[in-house]
Amino acid sequence: MKLLTLILVTFSLFICGNPSLHAAISQEQREATYQQLETFANILSILQENYIDEIDTEKSIEGAISGMLLSLDPHSSFLTAEDFNELQEETRGNFSGIGIEVTIRDGILTVISPIEGTPADKAGLVAKDLIVKINGEATKNMPSMEAVKLLRGPKGTDVTISVYREGWKGLKDFTITRDIISLHSVKGMFLEPGFAYVRITNFQGQTTKDIKELLQKLEKKKPIKGLILDLRNNPGGLLDQAISVSDIFLEKGLVVYTKGRIQEQNMTFQAHSNNGKNLYPLVILVNEGSASASEIVAGAIQDHKRGVIVGTQTFGKGSVQTILPMPGGSGLRITTARYFTPNGRSIQATGIIPDVEVPYIPFVKQQKEERVLPNFLREADLKNHILSSSIEPEKTTEQDSETENDSSSKKERENITERLKKDNQLRSALNILKSLNLYTEYKTGSAMDEREPPLQEKE
């Protein structure tokens, strides 16, 4: 009875201390909850007294909480003190592991996307791979945070995962050496004079700052005539960073808004004037591995007609997770709202549909080899989800060549050529960006309706 009393008092204090929750829960619901808590406490008491072995009460309660959250949706979870600390380390920008974003699908650990350049990426793991075992331990019905804990470990140690991929006859083992995953989320360069490329691998605490610094660095070398923002296989990250990254390229208006069950979960986020900066033509690259924060950026740019979205339909994770600190250093991650684009489109389970659909075609040296399009996982696949030839860089003048030599080595230019050769989506994005640039130049030099101001190149 002491345990039951403690649980009921804790529940009552929690509800009374949250007026919004109190209003959202009816008297009938509260009474039913008290009854269920009494049943839970009785079962726990029976187990403590009669189970074949002495049970760990704390571990049993944590397991019950985890099971409850897992039954709601794939993204809600209970975080032990250790899990909570690891999550904070990850958002700060580094952790030790193999570098992969995972979720639970039909009770099986499933890859959303590997983080670019990490051991998991280099080993060849792709979206929708099913991780059936970790070091021989089955992942069936394993909470995602427990699986993540098994995947992580000290730098230099190995982890063996058994993977099933659609089309394979059986499991394939990958032995991957863990490393420090430094989430320097922003990389960039000029693909051609004036046409910049920026890649965001995920949205963490320094992402917006890093993008602004990179754009300033590129502008010092050569005025930017157009930009490709690559969000492919970007699993998301921090909401505030998605909003501030969108704000870099928008002059005004709504970026994203959320709708939840209670008033405090309904929020709107607006862009701020950039005084005409960064208004060059923009292309956003997305694919089935682009999720959450990536979809917020793509949706805002698309709805404001600020740029062209190129690639394939995104993952469709349009729900908001709130992380609440709990006593003892633990945490609670719960889904509290849905994301909506400025035009009121829900991202959840539908994702962002590109303006120009360009499926990825793996590069093969021999044209006779069969090209198989990869399969990807989307939010809608999750159980309990909430309702052509290569392009060579243009030849430059002697003066441009000198500037290019100052900004990158010959090896880097060769790498760019090779990247364009192998990446058909990037080639398409560059062609579209050039067309947008020509159109912008045409509009800038022509009479136009004042209601439709032209995009201005930065001088």
C-alpha positions in Angstrom: 0.0 0.0 0.0 2.9 2.4 0.6 3.9 2.1 -3.1 0.3 2.6 -4.2 0.0 5.7 -2.0 3.3 7.1 -3.3 2.2 6.6 -7.0 -1.2 8.2 -6.4 0.3 11.2 -4.5 2.9 11.7 -7.3 0.2 11.6 -10.0 -2.0 14.0 -8.1 0.8 16.5 -7.5 1.9 16.3 -11.2 -1.6 17.0 -12.4 -2.3 19.8 -9.9 1.0 21.4 -10.7 0.1 21.5 -14.4 -3.2 23.5 -14.8 -3.2 22.9 -18.6 -3.1 19.1 -18.1 -5.7 19.3 -15.4 -8.1 21.0 -17.8 -7.3 18.5 -20.6 -8.1 15.5 -18.4 -11.7 14.9 -17.5 -12.9 13.6 -14.1 -13.8 10.3 -15.6 -10.3 9.9 -17.0 -8.7 10.8 -13.7 -10.8 8.2 -11.9 -9.9 5.5 -14.5 -6.2 6.4 -14.1 -6.4 6.0 -10.4 -7.9 2.5 -10.9 -5.2 1.5 -13.4 -2.5 2.8 -11.1 -3.9 0.7 -8.3 -3.8 -2.4 -10.5 -0.2 -1.6 -11.5 0.8 -1.2 -7.9 -0.9 -4.5 -6.9 0.9 -6.4 -9.7 4.2 -5.0 -8.7 3.6 -5.9 -5.1 2.7 -9.5 -6.1 5.9 -9.7 -8.2 8.0 -8.5 -5.4 6.6 -11.1 -3.0 6.1 -14.1 -5.3 8.3 -14.0 -8.4 10.9 -16.8 -8.6 13.8 -14.4 -8.2 14.1 -11.2 -6.3 13.2 -8.4 -8.8 14.8 -5.0 -9.3 11.9 -2.7 -8.5 13.5 0.3 -10.1 14.3 -1.6 -13.3 10.8 -3.1 -13.4 9.2 0.4 -13.2 11.5 1.8 -15.8 10.6 -1.1 -18.1 6.9 -0.5 -17.5 7.2 3.2 -18.3 9.3 2.4 -21.5 6.6 -0.1 -22.6 3.9 2.5 -22.1 5.6 5.1 -24.2 6.6 2.6 -26.9 2.9 1.8 -27.3 2.1 5.4 -28.1 4.4 6.3 -31.1 7.9 5.5 -32.3 9.4 8.7 -30.9 8.3 8.9 -27.3 10.6 7.3 -24.8 11.8 7.2 -21.2 15.4 8.3 -20.7 17.4 7.0 -17.8 20.0 9.4 -16.3 22.6 7.9 -18.5 20.4 8.1 -21.7 19.6 11.7 -20.8 23.2 12.6 -20.4 24.1 11.0 -23.8 21.3 12.9 -25.5 22.7 16.2 -24.2 26.2 15.3 -25.4 24.8 14.5 -28.8 23.1 17.9 -29.2 26.3 19.6 -28.0 28.0 18.1 -31.1 29.9 14.9 -30.5 29.6 11.3 -29.1 31.4 8.0 -29.5 29.6 5.4 -31.7 29.1 4.4 -35.3 27.0 7.4 -36.5 23.5 6.3 -37.3 20.0 7.5 -36.8 17.5 4.8 -36.0 13.9 4.2 -35.1 11.6 1.3 -34.2 9.5 -0.2 -37.0 7.2 -3.2 -36.2 9.4 -3.9 -33.2 12.6 -4.0 -35.3 15.4 -1.5 -35.1 15.4 0.3 -38.5 17.8 2.7 -40.0 16.5 6.2 -40.9 19.9 7.3 -42.3 23.6 7.1 -41.5 25.4 10.3 -40.7 27.6 11.3 -43.6 31.3 10.4 -43.3 30.8 8.2 -40.1 31.8 4.6 -39.7 28.2 3.5 -40.4 28.2 5.4 -43.7 31.5 4.1 -44.7 30.4 0.5 -43.9 27.6 0.9 -46.5 24.5 1.0 -44.2 21.6 2.7 -45.9 18.1 3.9 -45.0 15.5 1.2 -44.3 18.2 -1.4 -43.3 16.8 -3.6 -40.5 19.3 -4.1 -37.6 18.2 -7.6 -36.4 21.0 -8.2 -33.9 23.7 -6.2 -32.1 26.6 -8.3 -31.0 24.4 -11.3 -31.3 21.6 -9.8 -29.2 18.2 -9.7 -30.9 16.7 -6.2 -31.2 13.1 -7.4 -31.5 11.0 -5.2 -29.2 14.1 -3.5 -27.9 13.6 0.2 -26.9 15.5 2.5 -29.3 17.6 4.1 -26.5 18.7 0.7 -25.3 19.8 -0.2 -28.8 21.6 3.1 -29.2 23.4 2.4 -26.0 24.6 -1.0 -27.4 25.7 0.7 -30.7 27.7 3.3 -28.8 31.0 2.7 -27.0 34.6 3.8 -26.6 36.5 4.9 -29.7 38.4 2.0 -31.4 36.1 -0.8 -30.1 34.1 -2.9 -32.5 30.4 -3.6 -32.7 28.9 -6.3 -35.0 25.4 -5.8 -36.3 23.4 -8.3 -38.3 21.4 -6.5 -41.0 18.6 -7.5 -43.3 18.0 -5.4 -46.5 15.1 -5.9 -48.9 16.2 -8.2 -51.7 18.8 -10.1 -49.6 18.3 -13.8 -49.0 19.5 -13.6 -45.4 21.3 -11.5 -42.8 24.6 -9.9 -43.4 27.0 -9.1 -40.6 28.8 -5.7 -40.4 31.7 -5.3 -38.0 32.1 -1.6 -37.5 34.8 0.2 -35.5 33.4 2.9 -33.3 34.8 6.4 -33.5 34.2 9.9 -32.2 31.3 11.3 -34.1 32.0 15.0 -34.4 28.8 16.5 -35.7 30.4 19.4 -37.6 27.1 19.7 -39.5 28.1 22.2 -42.2 30.3 21.8 -45.2 30.5 23.9 -48.3 32.4 24.9 -51.5 31.9 26.4 -54.9 30.9 23.8 -57.5 31.5 26.4 -60.2 32.4 30.0 -60.1 29.5 31.8 -58.3 27.5 28.6 -57.7 27.9 27.5 -54.1 27.1 24.2 -52.4 26.3 23.8 -48.7 25.7 20.5 -47.0 24.0 20.2 -43.6 24.3 16.7 -42.1 22.1 17.4 -39.1 20.8 20.4 -37.0 22.8 20.9 -33.8 23.6 23.8 -31.6 26.2 25.5 -33.9 24.5 24.9 -37.3 23.2 28.4 -38.0 26.4 30.0 -36.8 28.5 27.7 -39.0 26.4 28.4 -42.1 26.6 32.1 -41.7 30.4 31.9 -41.3 30.7 29.7 -44.3 28.6 31.9 -46.5 30.7 34.9 -45.5 33.8 33.0 -46.3 32.5 32.0 -49.7 31.4 35.6 -50.5 34.9 36.9 -49.8 36.2 34.6 -52.5 33.5 35.3 -55.1 30.0 36.7 -55.1 27.4 34.0 -54.8 25.1 33.8 -57.8 23.1 30.8 -56.5 23.2 28.2 -53.8 22.4 24.5 -53.4 21.5 23.5 -49.9 21.8 19.8 -49.5 19.6 18.2 -46.8 19.7 14.7 -48.1 19.9 12.0 -45.4 19.7 14.7 -42.8 17.7 13.2 -39.9 16.9 16.5 -38.3 17.9 17.8 -34.9 17.1 21.0 -33.0 13.9 23.0 -33.9 15.4 26.4 -33.2 18.2 25.7 -35.6 15.8 24.7 -38.4 14.0 27.9 -37.9 17.1 30.1 -37.8 18.6 28.4 -40.9 15.3 29.1 -42.8 15.5 32.7 -41.5 18.8 33.1 -43.3 17.1 32.8 -46.7 13.7 34.4 -45.9 12.9 38.1 -45.7 9.7 37.8 -43.7 6.7 35.6 -42.9 5.9 32.4 -41.1 8.5 29.6 -41.0 6.6 26.9 -39.2 3.9 26.5 -36.6 2.9 23.7 -34.2 -0.5 22.5 -33.0 -0.8 20.4 -29.8 -3.4 19.3 -27.4 -3.0 22.2 -25.0 -2.6 25.9 -25.7 1.1 26.1 -24.6 1.9 23.6 -27.4 0.5 25.9 -30.1 3.4 28.1 -31.3 4.3 30.1 -34.4 7.8 31.0 -35.6 8.5 34.0 -37.9 11.3 35.0 -40.1 13.1 38.3 -39.7 14.3 40.8 -42.3 17.8 40.2 -43.6 18.0 43.6 -45.3 18.1 42.0 -48.8 21.0 39.6 -48.0 21.2 36.0 -49.2 18.3 36.4 -51.7 20.2 34.7 -54.6 18.5 31.7 -56.3 18.2 28.7 -54.1 17.8 24.9 -54.7 17.1 22.5 -51.8 18.1 18.9 -52.2 16.1 16.3 -50.2 15.4 12.6 -50.2 13.7 9.9 -48.2 16.3 10.3 -45.4 15.5 14.0 -44.9 13.4 14.2 -41.8 12.1 16.6 -39.1 14.1 19.8 -39.0 15.1 19.2 -42.7 11.5 19.1 -43.7 10.8 22.3 -41.8 13.4 24.1 -43.8 12.3 22.6 -47.1 8.6 23.3 -46.4 9.3 26.9 -45.5 11.3 27.6 -48.6 8.8 25.8 -50.8 5.7 27.6 -49.4 7.3 31.0 -49.7 8.4 30.1 -53.3 11.8 31.1 -52.2 13.6 28.2 -54.0 13.1 25.0 -55.8 12.9 21.7 -53.9 14.7 18.9 -55.9 15.0 15.1 -55.2 12.5 12.6 -53.7 9.7 12.7 -51.2 11.0 13.2 -47.6 10.7 11.0 -44.6 7.6 12.6 -43.0 8.5 13.1 -39.4 6.3 16.0 -38.6 5.8 15.6 -34.8 7.3 17.7 -32.0 9.1 15.9 -29.2 9.5 17.7 -25.8 12.1 16.5 -23.4 11.2 16.9 -19.7 13.8 16.5 -17.0 12.7 14.0 -14.3 13.9 13.4 -10.7 17.2 11.5 -10.4 18.6 12.9 -13.6 16.3 10.9 -15.9 14.2 12.4 -18.7 10.9 11.9 -20.5 10.7 12.4 -24.3 7.1 12.7 -25.4 5.4 13.8 -28.6 3.4 17.0 -27.9 2.5 18.6 -31.2 2.6 18.4 -35.0 4.5 20.6 -37.4 2.8 22.6 -40.1 4.4 24.5 -43.0 3.5 28.2 -43.5 0.6 27.2 -45.9 -0.8 24.8 -43.3 0.4 21.5 -44.6 1.1 18.8 -42.1 4.5 17.2 -42.5 3.5 14.2 -40.4 3.6 10.9 -42.4 3.5 12.7 -45.7 6.7 14.6 -45.9 7.6 17.2 -48.4 7.0 16.5 -52.1 9.7 18.0 -54.3 8.9 20.6 -57.0 11.2 18.6 -59.3 11.4 14.9 -58.6 14.8 13.4 -59.4 15.3 9.8 -58.1 18.8 8.9 -57.1 20.6 6.6 -59.6 23.7 4.9 -58.2 26.7 5.5 -60.4 28.1 2.5 -62.2 31.1 2.4 -64.5 29.7 -0.1 -66.9 26.4 1.0 -68.4 25.3 -2.6 -68.8 25.1 -3.2 -65.1 21.7 -3.1 -63.6 20.8 0.1 -61.8 18.6 -0.6 -58.7 16.9 2.3 -57.0 17.4 2.2 -53.2 14.4 1.6 -50.9 13.8 4.0 -48.1 11.8 4.2 -44.9 9.3 7.0 -44.3 7.3 8.0 -41.2 4.1 6.5 -42.7 5.8 3.0 -42.6 6.2 3.2 -38.8 3.8 1.4 -36.6 1.6 3.7 -34.5 2.7 6.8 -36.4 0.6 9.9 -35.7 -2.2 10.5 -37.8 22.2 11.7 -68.2 25.8 12.6 -68.9 28.2 14.2 -66.4 28.6 18.0 -66.2 32.1 19.4 -66.3 32.8 22.7 -64.5 32.7 25.7 -66.8 36.0 27.0 -68.1 37.0 30.3 -66.5 39.0 33.3 -67.5 42.6 33.6 -66.3 41.5 35.9 -63.6 38.8 33.5 -62.4 41.3 30.7 -62.5 43.6 32.5 -60.2 40.8 33.1 -57.7 39.8 29.5 -57.9 43.4 28.4 -57.3 43.5 30.5 -54.2 40.2 29.0 -52.8 40.8 25.3 -53.5 43.5 22.9 -54.5 43.6 21.0 -57.8 42.7 17.9 -55.9 39.5 19.6 -54.5 38.5 20.7 -58.0 39.0 17.1 -59.2 36.8 15.9 -56.3 34.1 18.3 -57.3 34.2 17.0 -60.8 34.0 13.4 -59.6 31.2 14.2 -57.2 29.1 15.8 -60.0 29.9 12.8 -62.2 28.6 10.3 -59.6 25.7 12.3 -58.2 22.8 12.7 -60.7 20.7 14.6 -58.2 23.4 17.1 -57.6 23.9 17.5 -61.3 20.2 18.2 -61.8 20.3 20.7 -58.9 23.2 22.6 -60.5 21.4 22.7 -63.9 18.2 24.0 -62.2 20.2 26.6 -60.2 21.9 27.9 -63.4 18.4 28.2 -65.0 17.1 30.1 -62.0 20.2 32.4 -62.2 19.5 33.2 -65.8 15.9 33.9 -65.1 16.8 36.1 -62.2 19.2 38.1 -64.4 16.5 38.4 -67.0 13.9 39.7 -64.6 16.3 42.1 -62.9 17.0 43.7 -66.3 13.4 43.8 -67.4 10.2 45.8 -66.5 8.3 43.9 -63.8 5.2 44.1 -61.8 6.0 45.9 -58.5 3.9 43.3 -56.7 6.5 40.7 -57.6 9.9 42.1 -56.6 12.9 40.4 -58.2 15.5 38.3 -56.5 18.5 40.4 -56.1 22.1 39.2 -56.5 24.4 40.2 -53.8 26.9 42.7 -55.0 
